[in-house]
């Protein structure tokens, strides 16, 4: 059965809001324009957090090598997310349904549940970061800000995929404008002509670790790209939509942070990297108000996207609705943010780089190269070979992370899991081809 052409049985409306198709492929008639889907992805990575990481990488590697690591990491993300997006646009399946074809109709729950939890953790981190940022910049009560942010971000997510598109269209120009304003203020006090010769002052990160950091920041949501790009009219549009994020938007966000650090304008770059928000303070009430709005729009964009991923994933796992799970997970993540779970973020990133990319690598090999995309009718309950490839890829990544981090655990995990499944999964290809022919 080809699920890409199966019309949706769900109604076009649910409780007055557009249907989100949690349990079936998005019907071709309900697919969105390339502009709309690209806006969802384009606005996701252009977030202040990426500028922080861009600055940290530059602080360690210098400007030239830092930019090279950023571009290589984004190129890998494009190949990775683009391949998964092609599958999503071709089938209309969300990540949970997509995972069934590879990990099994029951086994998928392990991969989907793991990633859905991870992205809710991202939501909690960014919500907590909102409170901490506003407290530092304006002295407001951090807990009160977190609660307000939780309600705001949950409401945006509740509106659905179209709201994410609108938020993306707002967040992107806002980020670029505020970033340019911050760099302009920095130029008044620092010599920007020396940026190219900046060699860095820290030496705690290898080139491979820097590439892994770039990949890890979007390994989770990138693996779950199907939740967004299933709305594409076809696989080609899905790839183009992901290209707008990787390398375009994500590189821009990283490079702003790299420029701030290389110019010597960053405030405490060891901890805050290329965060340019402090550069906007002390320039009058208008800039201060814009900076405050910028925090909520910018961090709200990534929070809403992550919460949407988690809500779609858990709604399929529990046979529920995306909007109900949005309310539940929005509250749970908000409480976690108040409790300070976001302070564990460095450990979170390490986990993402080691255990998440192998999931996508196995799915790409199985569905794109072996042709099993959308084949849910003959999927077994538990596909042991897929889990074996995921496990071996993750083990290889852990070994590299502990003993030879300069090689980059994310890349090693991707290659190891994909190569392992290329060997283990061949028998499944023959069976799928046989089933297709009868």
C-alpha positions as CSV (number, residue, x, y, z in Angstrom):
1,X,0.0,0.0,0.0
2,X,1.3,3.4,-0.9
3,X,0.3,5.8,1.9
4,X,1.2,8.9,0.0
5,X,-2.0,8.7,-2.0
6,X,-4.4,7.4,0.6
7,X,-7.0,10.1,1.3
8,X,-7.4,11.1,4.9
9,X,-10.4,9.8,6.7
10,X,-10.3,12.6,9.2
11,X,-12.4,15.7,8.9
12,X,-10.8,19.0,7.8
13,X,-11.7,20.6,11.1
14,X,-11.4,19.4,14.7
15,X,-13.0,21.6,17.3
16,X,-13.0,24.5,14.9
17,X,-9.3,24.2,14.2
18,X,-7.5,22.6,11.2
19,X,-7.0,18.9,11.4
20,X,-3.4,17.9,12.2
21,X,-3.5,14.3,11.0
22,X,-1.9,12.6,13.9
23,X,-2.8,9.1,12.9
24,X,-2.9,9.1,9.1
25,X,-0.9,10.5,6.1
26,X,-1.7,14.1,5.3
27,X,-4.0,13.9,2.2
28,X,-2.6,15.5,-1.0
29,X,-5.4,17.9,-1.0
30,X,-4.4,19.2,2.4
31,X,-0.7,19.7,1.7
32,X,0.7,23.2,2.1
33,X,2.7,25.4,-0.3
34,X,6.5,25.2,-0.4
35,X,6.6,28.7,1.0
36,X,4.4,27.7,4.0
37,X,6.4,24.6,4.8
38,X,9.7,26.3,4.3
39,X,8.6,29.1,6.7
40,X,8.1,26.5,9.4
41,X,11.6,25.1,9.0
42,X,13.3,28.4,8.2
43,X,12.2,30.1,11.4
44,X,13.0,27.1,13.6
45,X,16.9,27.3,13.8
46,X,17.3,31.0,13.6
47,X,17.3,31.3,17.4
48,X,19.6,33.0,19.9
49,X,20.8,29.7,21.3
50,X,22.5,29.0,18.0
51,X,24.4,32.3,18.2
52,X,25.6,31.2,21.6
53,X,27.0,28.0,20.2
54,X,28.5,29.8,17.2
55,X,30.4,31.9,19.6
56,X,31.6,29.0,21.7
57,X,32.9,27.2,18.6
58,X,34.7,30.4,17.5
59,X,36.2,30.9,20.9
60,X,37.8,27.5,20.7
61,X,38.7,27.2,17.0
62,X,39.1,30.8,15.8
63,X,37.0,32.5,13.2
64,X,38.1,30.7,10.0
65,X,38.2,27.2,11.4
66,X,35.0,27.9,13.4
67,X,33.1,28.9,10.3
68,X,34.4,25.8,8.5
69,X,33.1,23.6,11.3
70,X,29.8,25.4,11.3
71,X,29.4,24.9,7.5
72,X,30.4,21.3,7.6
73,X,28.0,20.5,10.4
74,X,25.2,22.2,8.5
75,X,26.0,20.4,5.3
76,X,25.7,17.1,7.2
77,X,22.4,18.3,8.7
78,X,21.1,19.1,5.2
79,X,21.9,15.6,3.9
80,X,20.4,14.0,7.0
81,X,17.3,16.1,7.4
82,X,16.9,16.5,3.6
83,X,16.8,12.7,3.1
84,X,14.2,12.3,5.9
85,X,12.2,15.2,4.5
86,X,12.1,13.6,1.1
87,X,10.6,10.5,2.6
88,X,8.1,12.6,4.6
89,X,7.0,14.7,1.6
90,X,6.6,11.5,-0.5
91,X,4.5,9.7,2.0
92,X,2.7,12.4,4.1
93,X,3.6,10.4,7.2
94,X,4.6,12.0,10.5
95,X,7.7,10.7,12.3
96,X,5.8,8.2,14.5
97,X,4.2,6.6,11.5
98,X,7.4,6.8,9.5
99,X,9.3,5.0,12.3
100,X,6.8,2.1,12.1
101,X,8.1,1.1,8.7
102,X,11.6,0.7,10.0
103,X,11.4,-0.2,13.7
104,X,8.1,-2.1,13.6
105,X,4.5,-1.4,14.4
106,X,5.2,-1.9,18.1
107,X,9.0,-1.3,18.2
108,X,8.6,2.2,16.8
109,X,7.3,3.3,20.2
110,X,10.8,3.1,21.6
111,X,12.3,5.5,19.0
112,X,9.3,7.7,18.9
113,X,8.9,7.9,22.6
114,X,12.6,8.6,23.1
115,X,12.7,11.5,20.6
116,X,9.3,12.9,21.7
117,X,10.6,13.1,25.2
118,X,13.9,14.7,24.0
119,X,12.2,17.5,22.2
120,X,10.0,18.2,25.2
121,X,13.2,18.6,27.1
122,X,14.4,21.1,24.5
123,X,11.1,23.0,25.0
124,X,11.7,23.0,28.8
125,X,15.3,24.2,28.3
126,X,14.3,27.1,26.1
127,X,11.3,28.1,28.3
128,X,13.7,28.2,31.3
129,X,16.2,30.1,29.3
130,X,13.5,32.7,28.5
131,X,13.0,33.3,32.3
132,X,16.7,33.5,32.9
133,X,17.4,35.8,30.0
134,X,14.7,38.3,30.9
135,X,15.7,38.2,34.6
136,X,19.3,39.0,33.7
137,X,18.4,41.7,31.2
138,X,15.5,43.4,33.0
139,X,15.5,42.1,36.6
140,X,12.1,40.5,36.3
141,X,11.2,37.5,38.4
142,X,12.4,34.4,36.5
143,X,9.7,32.0,37.7
144,X,6.9,34.4,36.7
145,X,8.4,34.9,33.3
146,X,8.7,31.1,32.8
147,X,5.1,30.6,33.7
148,X,4.0,33.4,31.3
149,X,6.3,31.9,28.6
150,X,4.8,28.5,29.1
151,X,1.3,29.7,28.6
152,X,2.3,31.8,25.5
153,X,4.3,29.0,23.8
154,X,1.7,26.4,24.6
155,X,-1.0,28.6,23.0
156,X,1.0,29.1,19.8
157,X,1.6,25.3,19.5
158,X,-2.1,24.6,20.2
159,X,-3.1,26.5,17.1
160,X,-1.2,24.0,14.9
161,X,1.2,23.9,11.9
162,X,-0.1,27.1,10.3
163,X,0.7,29.1,13.4
164,X,4.3,27.7,13.3
165,X,4.5,29.0,9.7
166,X,3.4,32.5,10.8
167,X,5.8,32.5,13.7
168,X,8.6,31.6,11.4
169,X,7.9,34.4,9.0
170,X,8.0,36.8,12.0
171,X,11.0,35.3,13.8
172,X,13.4,35.3,10.9
173,X,13.5,39.0,9.9
174,X,13.3,40.0,13.6
175,X,16.4,37.9,14.4
176,X,18.3,39.3,11.4
177,X,17.4,42.9,12.2
178,X,18.2,42.6,15.9
179,X,21.5,40.8,15.1
180,X,22.6,43.5,12.7
181,X,21.7,46.2,15.3
182,X,23.8,44.4,17.9
183,X,26.7,44.0,15.5
184,X,26.3,47.7,14.6
185,X,26.6,48.6,18.3
186,X,29.6,46.4,18.6
187,X,31.3,48.1,15.6
188,X,31.2,51.3,17.5
189,X,33.4,50.0,20.2
190,X,35.4,47.2,18.5
191,X,37.4,46.8,15.4
192,X,35.5,44.4,13.1
193,X,38.4,44.3,10.6
194,X,40.3,41.9,12.8
195,X,37.6,39.3,12.8
196,X,39.2,37.2,10.0
197,X,42.4,36.9,12.0
198,X,40.8,35.9,15.3
199,X,42.4,32.6,16.4
200,X,40.4,31.9,19.6
201,X,41.4,31.9,23.2
202,X,40.1,28.6,24.5
203,X,41.3,25.1,23.5
204,X,38.8,22.8,25.1
205,X,37.0,21.8,21.9
206,X,38.3,19.9,18.9
207,X,37.2,20.5,15.3
208,X,35.3,17.2,15.3
209,X,33.6,18.1,18.5
210,X,32.6,21.4,17.0
211,X,31.0,19.7,14.0
212,X,29.2,17.3,16.4
213,X,27.9,20.3,18.4
214,X,26.4,21.8,15.2
215,X,24.7,18.5,14.4
216,X,23.6,17.8,17.9
217,X,21.7,21.1,18.3
218,X,19.2,19.8,15.7
219,X,19.6,16.1,15.8
220,X,16.3,15.5,17.6
221,X,14.0,17.9,15.7
222,X,15.9,17.2,12.5
223,X,15.2,13.4,12.9
224,X,11.5,14.3,13.5
225,X,11.4,16.6,10.5
226,X,8.5,14.5,9.1
227,X,6.2,16.2,11.5
228,X,6.8,19.4,9.5
229,X,7.7,18.3,6.0
230,X,4.8,15.7,5.7
231,X,2.8,18.8,4.8
232,X,4.9,19.3,1.6
233,X,3.3,18.5,-1.7
234,X,6.1,16.1,-2.6
235,X,9.5,14.9,-1.7
236,X,11.3,17.6,-3.6
237,X,9.5,20.4,-1.7
238,X,10.4,18.6,1.5
239,X,14.0,18.8,0.6
240,X,13.9,22.4,-0.4
241,X,12.1,23.3,2.9
242,X,14.8,21.6,4.9
243,X,17.5,23.4,2.9
244,X,16.0,26.7,4.0
245,X,16.9,25.6,7.6
246,X,20.2,23.7,6.9
247,X,22.4,25.3,5.9
248,X,20.8,28.7,5.3
249,X,19.0,29.7,8.5
250,X,21.1,27.7,11.0
251,X,24.4,29.0,9.5
252,X,23.2,32.6,9.7
253,X,22.3,32.1,13.4
254,X,25.7,30.5,14.2
255,X,27.6,33.1,12.2
256,X,26.1,36.0,14.2
257,X,27.6,34.5,17.3
258,X,30.9,33.8,15.6
259,X,31.2,37.5,14.5
260,X,30.3,38.8,18.0
261,X,33.0,36.7,19.7
262,X,35.6,37.2,17.0
263,X,35.1,41.0,17.3
264,X,35.7,40.8,21.0
265,X,32.2,42.1,21.8
266,X,30.8,39.1,23.6
267,X,30.0,39.4,27.3
268,X,31.5,36.4,29.1
269,X,31.9,34.3,25.9
270,X,33.1,31.3,27.9
271,X,29.6,30.9,29.4
272,X,27.4,32.9,27.0
273,X,29.2,32.3,23.7
274,X,28.0,34.6,21.0
275,X,24.8,35.8,22.8
276,X,24.3,39.3,21.4
277,X,21.4,40.3,23.5
278,X,23.6,42.1,26.1
279,X,24.8,44.3,23.3
280,X,21.3,45.7,22.9
281,X,21.1,47.0,26.5
282,X,21.8,50.6,27.5
283,X,20.6,52.1,24.2
284,X,17.3,53.6,25.3
285,X,13.7,52.4,26.0
286,X,12.8,51.7,22.4
287,X,15.7,49.2,21.9
288,X,15.0,47.7,25.3
289,X,11.4,47.0,24.5
290,X,12.3,45.5,21.1
291,X,14.9,43.4,22.8
292,X,12.3,42.1,25.3
293,X,9.8,41.3,22.5
294,X,12.7,39.6,20.6
295,X,13.4,37.2,23.4
296,X,9.8,35.9,23.5
297,X,9.5,35.8,19.7
298,X,12.8,34.1,19.2
299,X,12.8,31.6,21.9
300,X,9.0,31.1,21.5
301,X,9.6,30.0,17.9
302,X,11.9,27.1,18.9
303,X,9.7,26.2,21.9
304,X,6.6,26.0,19.8
305,X,8.3,23.8,17.2
306,X,9.7,21.4,19.8
307,X,6.4,21.2,21.7
308,X,4.7,20.5,18.4
309,X,7.1,17.6,17.7
310,X,6.5,16.2,21.1
311,X,2.7,16.6,20.9
312,X,2.4,14.9,17.5
313,X,4.7,12.1,18.7
314,X,2.9,11.4,21.9
315,X,-0.6,11.8,20.4
316,X,0.2,9.0,18.0
317,X,1.7,6.8,20.7
318,X,-1.4,7.1,22.9
319,X,-4.0,7.4,20.2
320,X,-4.8,10.9,21.4
321,X,-5.0,14.4,19.8
322,X,-2.1,16.7,19.1
323,X,-3.8,19.6,20.9
324,X,-4.6,17.7,24.0
325,X,-1.0,16.5,24.3
326,X,0.2,20.0,23.7
327,X,-1.6,21.1,26.8
328,X,-0.3,18.2,28.9
329,X,3.3,18.4,27.6
330,X,3.3,22.2,27.7
331,X,2.5,22.1,31.4
332,X,4.9,19.3,32.2
333,X,7.8,21.0,30.3
334,X,6.9,24.3,32.0
335,X,7.1,22.8,35.4
336,X,10.4,21.2,34.5
337,X,11.7,24.6,33.4
338,X,10.7,26.1,36.8
339,X,12.5,23.3,38.5
340,X,15.7,24.2,36.7
341,X,16.1,21.1,34.5
342,X,17.4,23.4,31.7
343,X,20.6,23.8,33.6
344,X,21.6,20.2,32.7
345,X,21.8,21.3,29.0
346,X,25.4,20.4,28.3
347,X,24.7,16.8,29.2
348,X,21.6,16.9,27.1
349,X,23.6,17.9,24.0
350,X,26.2,15.1,24.5
351,X,23.4,12.6,24.6
352,X,21.8,14.0,21.5
353,X,25.0,13.7,19.5
354,X,25.5,10.1,20.4
355,X,22.1,8.5,20.4
356,X,19.9,10.4,18.1
357,X,21.6,10.5,14.6
358,X,21.9,6.7,14.4
359,X,18.0,6.6,14.5
360,X,17.7,8.7,11.4
361,X,20.6,6.9,9.6
362,X,18.8,3.6,9.9
363,X,15.5,5.1,8.7
364,X,17.2,6.7,5.7
365,X,19.0,3.5,4.7
366,X,15.8,1.4,5.2
367,X,13.3,3.7,3.5
368,X,15.3,5.8,1.0
369,X,17.9,3.3,-0.2
370,X,16.0,0.0,0.4
371,X,12.7,1.5,-0.7
372,X,10.6,0.7,2.4
373,X,9.1,4.2,2.8
374,X,5.4,4.1,3.7
375,X,5.2,0.3,3.7
376,X,3.3,-0.2,6.9
377,X,1.1,-3.1,5.6
378,X,3.9,-5.6,5.8
379,X,5.9,-4.2,8.7
380,X,6.6,-6.7,11.5
381,X,5.8,-5.7,15.1
382,X,9.4,-5.4,16.1
383,X,12.3,-5.1,13.7
384,X,15.3,-6.3,15.6
385,X,17.9,-5.6,12.8
386,X,16.9,-1.9,12.9
387,X,17.4,-1.8,16.7
388,X,20.8,-3.6,16.4
389,X,22.0,-1.0,13.9
390,X,20.8,1.8,16.1
391,X,22.6,0.2,19.1
392,X,25.9,-0.4,17.3
393,X,25.9,3.1,15.8
394,X,25.3,4.6,19.3
395,X,28.0,2.4,20.8
396,X,30.5,3.6,18.2
397,X,29.5,7.2,18.9
398,X,30.0,6.7,22.7
399,X,33.5,5.2,22.1
400,X,34.5,8.1,20.0
401,X,33.0,10.6,22.5
402,X,35.0,9.1,25.4
403,X,38.4,8.2,23.7
404,X,38.8,10.1,20.4
405,X,36.3,13.1,20.4
406,X,38.4,14.9,17.8
407,X,36.7,12.6,15.2
408,X,33.2,13.7,16.0
409,X,30.8,11.2,17.6
410,X,27.8,12.3,15.6
411,X,29.4,11.6,12.2
412,X,30.8,8.3,13.4
413,X,27.4,7.3,14.8
414,X,25.7,8.2,11.5
415,X,28.1,6.2,9.4
416,X,28.3,3.2,11.7
417,X,24.6,2.8,12.1
418,X,23.9,3.3,8.4
419,X,26.6,0.9,7.3
420,X,25.5,-1.7,9.8
421,X,21.9,-1.6,8.6
422,X,23.1,-1.7,5.0
423,X,24.4,-5.2,5.8
424,X,21.7,-6.4,8.2
425,X,18.7,-5.1,6.3
426,X,19.3,-6.6,2.9
427,X,17.0,-9.6,3.5
428,X,14.2,-7.2,4.3
429,X,14.7,-5.4,1.0
430,X,14.1,-8.7,-0.9
431,X,11.0,-9.4,1.1
432,X,9.6,-5.9,0.5
433,X,10.3,-6.1,-3.2
434,X,8.6,-9.5,-3.3
435,X,5.5,-8.2,-1.5
436,X,5.4,-5.2,-3.9
437,X,5.4,-7.5,-7.0
438,X,2.4,-9.6,-6.0
